[in-house]
Amino acid sequence: MAHWFHRNPLKATTKVNFEMKLIVSDSQAVGVCSELRQSRNRLLDLLTDPNNDTTSLNAALEKYLTFLRALIVSPDEKGGESKLRYSTRFLWTQSLLGNTPIAQLDAVFELVSICQNVAIWFMKHAAMIAGKDEINMDEAKEVHKCLRKAAGLFTSMQEKYIGSLLQKTERGSDLDSAVVNAYISQCTAEAQEVTIARAVELKHAPSLISALANETSRLYATGANYLNNLPAKAGKWKKYLELKSTFYLAYAYCYSGENLLSQEKCGDAIRALQESEKCYTLASKQSKEYTGLKGPGISAKPENHLFFRKLGPVIKRILEKCERENGFIFHQKVPAEPVPLEIKATYGLVSPEEFDLPQINSLWTPVAYAAFDSSKSSANDPASSKAAVKAEGDLPPVKEVNVHQTAQDPKNSSGCILQ
């Protein structure tokens, strides 16, 4: 089965030694610098491979953040902002802007960047699981959880930390609220796809499937709208969100038509299915446009996917049945406009999983913290200017491990991979 999910690339960064200036020589202070360096390197290594397990990844993230947090919040009894917040320079590329990094002398910038990279990894891990030849219930639940966790990471960074950065946000960067909101919308919508797939396979009420599909379509459309005013590099990602929105709108109208037919509202059912057919044709066109666009990341191939291919014949079959029954039995007028879709599903909607920073590591003792000199720490470091970063050159992209994507169709009636 072909790729179903579009995935943007991981953000690249440089090695950080955490060689912060000491007032006095202290073995505990030297130790936490070493732990910062090692735990960061360990996490970055794990992120290159979507096949790694979530337990290892979560443990590595938590360990690094227990040390990094002391560079943001003071670990001594005074609390408040850490004197070390502006002590270390970090460089990160942005998922849409190529290989030229942004540099900031700010530990909050590092926190946001590393957590966003972890969120992108969770998206890739979910796609890896979904690309298996066969997928069981537990794996489908893991896909759902990974996407909710990714949405939660993006949401937490947006709501709690990005606003506290002192440098101006570059348009189209991963600090841009439009980009972050598009990621949140995508992750949430993709998690809801798991719910829809399950509902279809278990033959839940058409009204529920229609409402869920409509909500999912709206989420994808919202994500695409966030990208309206961004650079052309976001065009391929935006087209993916648009085609997914159109596809799930076709799904919503198809199951709305089936629901209306069960209520003997045959004229309304015909009009809903005509709208579904129209949306499906548009989604097929958008899929071809998406394939022809250039942009960062791993491309989806939705038009090759059984879940996509199977909807067209389903729409046609139900529409022909409605037209037949309307001609023989109901003789109802087909309205000019389709019956409005349900705005809110009663249950099955997805929300991001909440994310909070872990507690500061116990190795950050008051003695270790007091040993550091913060007298020269400043967020406005000339070495972090655009000119300085440009002079250093681009960063090589992350060498991501390829993942298997099955070429087999699912062995079920619906064409859903996630059951």
Secondary structure as GFF3:
##gff-version 3
##sequence-region A 1 419
A	DSSP	alpha_helix	27	47	.	.	.	ID=ss1
A	DSSP	alpha_helix	54	68	.	.	.	ID=ss2
A	DSSP	three_ten_helix	69	71	.	.	.	ID=ss3
A	DSSP	beta_strand	90	92	.	.	.	ID=ss4
A	DSSP	beta_strand	102	104	.	.	.	ID=ss5
A	DSSP	alpha_helix	107	130	.	.	.	ID=ss6
A	DSSP	alpha_helix	137	160	.	.	.	ID=ss7
A	DSSP	three_ten_helix	162	164	.	.	.	ID=ss8
A	DSSP	alpha_helix	177	201	.	.	.	ID=ss9
A	DSSP	alpha_helix	206	226	.	.	.	ID=ss10
A	DSSP	three_ten_helix	232	234	.	.	.	ID=ss11
A	DSSP	alpha_helix	235	262	.	.	.	ID=ss12
A	DSSP	alpha_helix	266	292	.	.	.	ID=ss13
A	DSSP	three_ten_helix	302	304	.	.	.	ID=ss14
A	DSSP	alpha_helix	306	325	.	.	.	ID=ss15
A	DSSP	pi_helix	326	330	.	.	.	ID=ss16
A	DSSP	alpha_helix	366	370	.	.	.	ID=ss17
A	DSSP	three_ten_helix	382	384	.	.	.	ID=ss18
A	DSSP	alpha_helix	386	392	.	.	.	ID=ss19
###
